[in-house]
Amino acid sequence: MTAKELILKLTGAAGVAGCEEQAVQAARELLAPYGSCELTPLGSLVCRVKSAGPEKPHLMLTAHIDQIGMAVTHIDEKGFLRVGNCGGIDRSMLLSSQLLVHTASGLLPGVVCTIPPHLNPDENKIPKMEEFAVDVGLSAEDARRRISLGDRITFDAVPAELAGGKLCSPAADDRAGCASVILAAQALAACPLDCSLSVLLASMEETGGAGARTGANLLSPTHAIAVDVSFGDTPDTPKHQCGVLGKGPMVGIAPILDQGMFSGMKACAERHGIPYQVEVMSRRTGTDADSVAVSGAGVRCALLSIPLRYMHTPIELIEPSDVQLTADLIAAYVKDTFGGNADAV
């Protein structure tokens, strides 16, 4: 599959934090040709691509497979749902949104209740999460029969291709990263490497990173390359905090990240003519790299980020070429560093 095809397949599957089964199944079908796959107790997907023995380095490629969403917390006497967020939803764009409730019996459409502007005493107020209600068109009796507390909710939005080839999806964070990791695993599966190679598509990043930490504890890598998304440039964003779509992956530098791997990534990109950008984070990265780096006795980590516009909304926007370039940089770096007689960092 091309990067675009991979992204469309992965973002078309639901996978709110803690309930990633559909997305994991889609990813498992894509990874199965490259190694044995298994699920961790917390629902992360592991693929063991190569084994080189305990005395050799072990490189783990990781991205998170969960997406933001909501969970049903209460059904009131009129059948309206109260919800809580699973991940950092931008409350300002919830009003009037169309939603899908993922029930045991299938999808149930709903809408977020919104006060008409004629009756709204304060049009500048954004309700708190606990103040939102969801209308699924059912009585309390029918709603309680069909919906269970804890059922996940996603935005009723489908992946779409915009003019110029950019892709818009409610789950590009971080299925775009998953696509890059899968493409890199595909490129490396048949290459002779002087290291073990595994893939971790982690659950629950949006709710704290439990999937990455436990998955890394299971695999015990010596090195890891994490792939996530970061802020893409728009007219209203600070330019120094954003990457540019179409200019390649953002190579991260931060206290938790390995300086040698950062320098090696840049040198590799320049050697192979792969476009890249630099992203500086002076504290935490806010990604699974933070969890992976402190797993076990510590893991040397690099972070690549794909520029993405409109993060944590139903219209997350990416450039597919950035996904492919991210995979290209991973594959080139791994071959240069761990292939044949290369010296591991």
Helices and strands as residue ranges (DSSP letters): H 3-11, H 21-31, G 32-34, E 36-39, E 45-50, E 58-64, E 69-75, E 81-86, G 91-93, E 98-103, E 106-112, G 117-119, G 129-131, E 133-135, H 140-146, E 152-155, E 160-161, E 167-169, H 172-188, E 196-202, G 205-207, H 210-219, E 223-231, G 239-241, E 250-253, H 259-272, E 277-280, H 289-293, E 300-308, E 316-318, H 320-338
